[in-house]
């Protein structure tokens, strides 16, 4: 039996499969780096790649989500660029974004920085028909040009009170070809998960950003070491702790 190929879907449009699943790509966009979700969250960067991030879901008739993080939903989706499929990276399965409220799960797909004519998020599971959600010219343009960030400064106070929040100041330059968001973790080296920050930096400009830090200081410690980690590099600063 020949299965008719479904027509392209629009973002936000769901396709009902023969076995009772509703497959949706709710949205998709491009980021230079992503916040990777695993045992811990951290910032992930891959040289010469950007990430197409897709908000996806597969829901069965009963209303339960198919393929949660313990299953293989991430293996059913790919990003197709001019006919070549790019799966998710083995080390970047699930993605988080504190500035968005996703309708489903966020998946990150590393793709080359170059011009492509046909870009789509694709889904297929077993012998089901292959589905495609084409992405628009804005996404294609963002894939073709990437931001490139340089940390020009990272300043903290010389000393802080043990229980008092304080500000860290970072200066970031974007020497790349398009606007982008600089992602980093900022916090104490004494904890495994430090909070993430995001700074919008236009292409060709330098931005100074101040970030509130809630200190995590070990009992009896007279120093606090802060780390700024943006995936491809990191810097540390040591602060004296008073009282």
PEDA-V926848 format. One record per run of one state. SS is the DSSP state (@ for helix, = for strand, . for the rest). FROM is the first residue (numbers start at 1). LEN is the number of residues. If there is no record, write none. Layout:
SS,FROM,LEN  SS,FROM,LEN
This chain:
.,1,8  =,9,1  .,10,4  =,14,3  .,17,4  =,21,11  .,32,2  =,34,4  .,38,3  =,41,4  .,45,4  =,49,12  .,61,4  =,65,1  .,66,7  @,73,4  =,77,5  .,82,2  =,84,3  .,87,2  =,89,1  .,90,2  =,92,1  .,93,1  =,94,3  .,97,8  =,105,8  .,113,6  =,119,5  .,124,7  =,131,4  .,135,2  @,137,8  .,145,4  =,149,7  .,156,3  =,159,3  .,162,4  =,166,9  .,175,5  =,180,9  .,189,7  =,196,6  .,202,4  =,206,8  .,214,9  =,223,7  .,230,4  =,234,9  .,243,1
